[in-house]
Amino acid sequence: MEKWAEQYSDLRLKLIREEVCRGKAYALKYVNGEVVVIADSDAFWPSDAIVKAVKRLSDTSVGAVSCLKKPLKPSVAEVEWGYRQYYNVLRVAESKAYSTTIFHGELAAFKAGLLKDVDGFPTDMEAYDSYAATKIALMGFRAIIPDDLWIEEMVSKEKYFSWRVRRAHHLIQHFIKALRTEKTHRGLKWVLLAEGSLHLVNLWILAATSLFIISAIAYHGLASWTILTLELLLLALKPYRTWVTTQLCLIAGAVRNLYTKEIAWA
């Protein structure tokens, strides 16, 4: 960072060193500009990323902007991209309808005044960017992900599943907290309910049906084996395989949330 700053001496840079990584929430006290932009070390931005984000914030109805993500690393990129194709469509659709409830720490921009109004980023949860964006949307300002703001994200092959589970774990915490808020906004209500059901309810459909099929095998023989075989054959289809993988990560995240509330900063 210091070497980079030497190349751009016209920029004001304050480098904050901490002995323990505590996330971005603690850095907000150093911010005094009109726009707060956050990033992650595993993200690669196009040169016009900031311009696109700030341009969207010039709209008085918009309070926060985030990005769409393309996975890097070919070894796991196919699996992650299969998930992202559907995930990105949802984020853009929600943004066009009114506002999305999921933001990305790889690139997110907030109007500083609104971020202050919602008490900044929470320090008791890792999905602080999504929660802050949702609170801004509950105030009546849109929190959006435009369809032309893309970044590339490094994806670890060795820790891919644990990374997905950790992310699911933190999103579950976010929606549990967001759905408890007494303040609602008509434009966000159905988006919040839909995403809440996807992350808190829908995941148990796979678990329930799988247990039902397995338990039914002992009583119904051939019919249950046939259904189980069809389920396994469906895994050859990419959309179904993507859905199953996502549900398994959410189930693991939900179980993890039962016994630990720890915040695992990345």
Sequence and secondary structure as in RCSB ss.txt:
>XXXX:A:sequence
MEKWAEQYSDLRLKLIREEVCRGKAYALKYVNGEVVVIADSDAFWPSDAIVKAVKRLSDTSVGAVSCLKKPLKPS
VAEVEWGYRQYYNVLRVAESKAYSTTIFHGELAAFKAGLLKDVDGFPTDMEAYDSYAATKIALMGFRAIIPDDLW
IEEMVSKEKYFSWRVRRAHHLIQHFIKALRTEKTHRGLKWVLLAEGSLHLVNLWILAATSLFIISAIAYHGLASW
TILTLELLLLALKPYRTWVTTQLCLIAGAVRNLYTKEIAWA
>XXXX:A:secstr
 HHHHHHTTTS       SS   SGGGGGG  SSEEEEE TTEE  TTHHHHHHHHHTSTTEEEEE EEEE  HH
HHHHHHHHHHHHHHHHHHHHHHS  S   TTEEEEEHHHHHHTTSS SS S HHHHHHHHHHHTT EEE  TT E
EEE   STTHHHHHHHHHHHHHHHHHHHTT S   HHHHHHHHHHHHHHHTTHHHHHHHHHHHHHHHHHHTHHHH
HHHHHHHHHTTSHHHHHHHHHHHHHHHHHHHHHH       
